[in-house]
Amino acid sequence: MEAEFKRIARMLAEQDYVADESIVTALFLATTLNRPLLIEGPAGVGKTEIAKAMARALETDLIRLQCYEGLDSTTALYEWNYQHQLLHIKLEEHSTKSIEEKEAEIFSERFLLKRPLLQAITHHKPPVLLIDELDRADEEFESFLLEVLSDWQITIPEIGTIRASHIPYVVLTSNRTRELSDAVRRRCLYLWIDYPDFDKEVAIVKQKVPGVNDRLAEQITRFMEAVREMHLAKVPGVAETLDWARALVALHRDVLDKTVVEQTLGVIFKDRQDIEQVRMNLEELLQKVGVSSRLTPTAFSEDTIRKTTKD
C-alpha cells in the first residue's frame, strides 16, 4: 500500500500538483473503492486542480459539469439537436419511408447532443467526471445526481436505457455557499482542503511560477498568510498567490517593497473595500513579512519599464 501511495504522489508531482498525505490518501481510496470524492474548502485552494491533475495522471479525459443556479437534468444529461432534426424532416418530405421509420431516424443517437453526464456514461474508458461547485446548484439537482451516481444509467424515452460500460472517477467540489444534503455526503468520500501552510505554498509557487526566486516566493507567501488573517470580503486563495507571483516576475521584481505591493494589489484583491483595508494596514503587513515599508522610488524606474517593454 505504501508503494501505491508513493505512485500516486509521484503521478501528481509529474503533473505539477503539490499534494500532501491527506490528498494522496483520499485519491487512493476514491480510485480503489470506486467512490465519488467530495472536496470542500475555500475558493482558490486547488480543489478543481485535483481533478485535472488526476485525469492527466490516469491518462484519461476530464469531463466537467459546471454547476449553477437553475441547472436541471436536461442540461446536464442530453438535448436533442432540434435544428438538425427540422432540417432532416424537410429533406425527407418526399421520402417513401413510413412515419415510424422517419420518427426512429430523427430520434436516433445521430441527433443526440450529449451533455457532461451522458458523455461520462458513454465514454469508451473511465473518465474523470468533475462536478464543479455543486453548492451552486439547487437541491432538486442533487437528488437527480444521486440517482445517476447510484445506478450509472439513464433512460431516454425515444432510445431506451443507456448503461455505463465504464464507471467514471467522480470528483465533486463545493465552496460551502450552502450546505449539501446528507444523502450526497453519505454517498461520497470526503476531503477538506484548507489554505496551505507556509512550506507547501512556497513549494507551489516555485513549482508553478517559472523565474521566481526563493526569497520572493517566501515573501509572497508570508504576505498572503498575513492578509488571510484579516477580515476581508474575499479572502485570496492559492490562485491569487500564483497570479501575483507571475505578475511580479513579469515586472522583473526579485524582492517585495511597498511601492510594488501597492501597485499590484489589484492582482490579489477583487473588492474595493478589501484593497482599501489592506492599503491602510500595509505597513503592518510588510513588517510581518520582514519588508521595509520605506517607499522605493526606483520600483518602477525607467530601466525597469524599459526592460519590461523590451521583453
N, C-alpha and C positions, 0 to 999 in steps of 0.2 A: 504493500500500500504506500509506503514511503517513496518508493520508486515512481509510482503513479503520480503522487503529489509533485515530485520534482519534475516529472514530464510535463504536467500542466503548467507549473510555474515557468518552465523553460519555454513552452509554447507561447505563453502570454508575453514573456520578455522578448521573444523574437518578433512579436507584433507591437513592440514599444509600449506595452502596458505594464506599469509598475504595480504588482499585486502583492498583498500581504497574505498571511496564512489563512485568515478568515475567508477571503475571496477564493483562494485556491481550494479550500475545503468545500465551500458552497458549490463551486463548479464541478468538483469531483463527484459530489453526491447527486447533483442535478443530472449529470450525464449518466452516472452509474444506475441510479434508481429511476431514471426517465421521468422526473417530476419537474413541473414548472418551477422556476426560481423567481420569487418576488423580491425586488431590490428597492428599498426605500432610502431616503436621505435628502439632504438639502439640494437645491438646484445647483448644477455645475460641478458636482463632485466626481463625475465619471461613471454614472450608472449606465447610460446608453453605450458608452465606450466598451463596457464589458461584453455586451452582445456583439458589437462589431469585431472586437478582438477575438472573441470566441469563434465567430464564423470564419475569420481568416485562419485561425489556428487549426480548425477542423477541416479546412479547405472545402467549405460548403457555402451556399448562398445565404445571405441575410435578407429576410423578408420583414419589412417594417410596417406596422399598423400604428399610425399616429392618432392618438385619441383626442377628442374634443367634445365640447358640449353639443348634444344633439346627434352624435354618432349613432347610427342604427345598424341592424343586422344586414340590411341590403347593401349599404355602403361598404361594410366590412367583408361581405361574402362574394356577391356577384351582382352584375346587372346585365340586362340584355342590350345588345347594340341595336337600338331602335332604328337608327338611320340606315344601317346596312340591311336590316330586315325589310324596311319600307322599299329600299332600292331593289332588293331581291324580289319582293312581291310585284313591283312594277315590271321587272324584266320577265317575270313568269306569268304575266296577264294572259297571254295567248297559249300557254302550255296546256297540254292534254292530260297533265297529271291530275289525280284526284285531290279533293280538298284535304283529305287525311295526309296524303303524301306531301303536299305543299306545307301543311302545318308542321309536319315532322321535320321538314327541311329548315324552316325559319326558326324553330325552337331546338336546333341541334347545337352541339358544342361549338360549331363553327361561328355562331353569332353570340357566344357567351363571353362576357368581359369578366375575367377572374380578378377579384379583389384580394387583398392580402391573406385572409383566412383560407379561401379556396385555393389560392396559389400554394400555400403551405401544405394543404391536404393532398394536393395532386402533384407535388414536386417529385422528381424522379429519384431523389435521395433525401435523407433527413436534413432539412434546412434549419437555420436558427430563426425562429419567429420572435421578433421583438414587438411586444405590445407596449408602446411607449406612453407614459403619463396616463395610466388608466384612471387615476383620480379625477381627470378632467371629463371623463365620460359619465353618463347617467347610470344609476343603479340598475335600470332595466337592461342596459347593455351588459352589465356584469353578469346578470342572470343568464342571458343568452350565451355569453362567453363560457360560463361554467359548463353548459351543455356540450359545447364544442370540445372543450378540454377533456371532458369525461368520455365522450363517445368517439371523437375524431371521425365523425361522419356528418354529412349534411344531406338533406333531401331537397332536390329541385323538382317541383311538381311536373314540369314538362319533360324532364330527363329521367328522374329517379334518384335513388340514393347513391351517393358517392362516398366511398370509404377510403381512408388514408392507407396507402400501402407502406409508407414510411412515417413513423411518428416524429414530428419536429421536436427540436430542442426549444423550449419556450422560456423566454425571459420577459418578465413584466416589470415595469418601473412605475414609481409613484413619488411625487414631491410632497405628499400628505396635505394637499389643499383641502381634501376631505378624507374621512375615514373610509377605507374599503370594507366591504362586508366580511363577516366572519367566515362565510362559506368560501370566499376566494382565498382567504388566508389559510384555511384548513387544507385547501387543495394544493397549496404551494409550499416549497421550502422557502425560508426567509433569510434575507441578508440586509443588514443595515450598514450603509456606508456614510461615515461622518467626514468632516473636513480632515485631511491627512495631518499627521504630526509633522514636526519640522523636518526631520531627516527624509521622510517619504516625499514630502512636497519638493524639497530640494532635488531629490533624485528624479522626480517627474519633470521638473523644469529643465534639468540638464539633459534628460533623455529626449524631450520633445522640442527643445529650442536650440538649434544649431548656432554656435557662435557665442553663447552666453558663458561667461567665466564663472569660476566657483564663488568669488566674492560677491558678484552681482546677484547670482542665484540665491545666495544666503540672505542678502539684504532684502531682496524682493519677498522672500518667504517670511522673514521676520516682520516686515511691514504688513503683509497680508494677515499674519497671525494677530497683529495688534489691532487692525481695523475690524476684524471679526469679533473682537471683544466689545465693540461699540454697539449702541442700539440704532441700527440702520434699517431703512425700509427694505432695501435689497442687499443682503449680505453677499459679497463677492465670493465665488467658488473657485475651484481649480481652473476652470475655463478662463476666468478673468485673470488669474495669475499668469497663465500661459500667454494670453493676449498682451498683457503688459510687458512680459519678458521679451516677446517678439518685437514690440514697439520700441523698447529701449535698445535692443540690438540693432534695429533699423536706424535708430538715431545715433548709433556708434557710441553708446554710453557703456563705460566699464564699471562705474560705481554710481550710487544714488547721490543726489544733492537736492536741496529744497526746490530750486528752480525747475529742474526736470520733473520732479514729482508733481509740482503744481501744474505744470503744462500738460501733464498726461493723466490727470485724474479722470478725465472723460473716458479713458480706455478701461478703467476699473469699475467706475460707478456710473449707473444709468438712471440716477434720480437726482434732481437739482438740490433737494434738501440734504441728501447724503453728501454731495460734493461740498456744500457749504459747511456742513458739520465737520467733515474731515479737514477742510481748509482751516477752520477755526482751531482745530486741535493738532495741526500739522507739526508744530514744534515738539509737542509732547510725543507724538508718534515717532518722529525722527530720532528723538533721544532714546526711545526704546530700541530702535534699530541700530543705534550707535552711529548715526549720521549727523554731522554738523548742520544746524539749521541756518547757518550763515548763508546769505544769498551769494550765489556764484555767478558773476556776470558773464563768465565765459561758457556757461552751459550750452548756450546756443550762439556761439561765436561765429564769425564769418567763415572760419576754417571748417567748423562742424557743418554749417549749412552748405558750404561749397562741396564738402566731401559727400554729404548725403545726396545732393543733387547730381553729382558726378556718377554715383553708384546707381 
